[in-house]
């Protein structure tokens, strides 16, 4: 059984965050994910601590 060829139809972007502990990296990432998901579609997961 051969695998189907994967076709990229959406652009992919890798974003890295650098910062000191407890300076809001996870909060910023969660906020960006929520905005992008509501604008372009996708799944949002809660990052409550």
Secondary structure, DSSP 4 states (H G I P E B T S, - for coil): -PPPPP---S----------TTSSHHHHHHHHHHHHHHHH---------
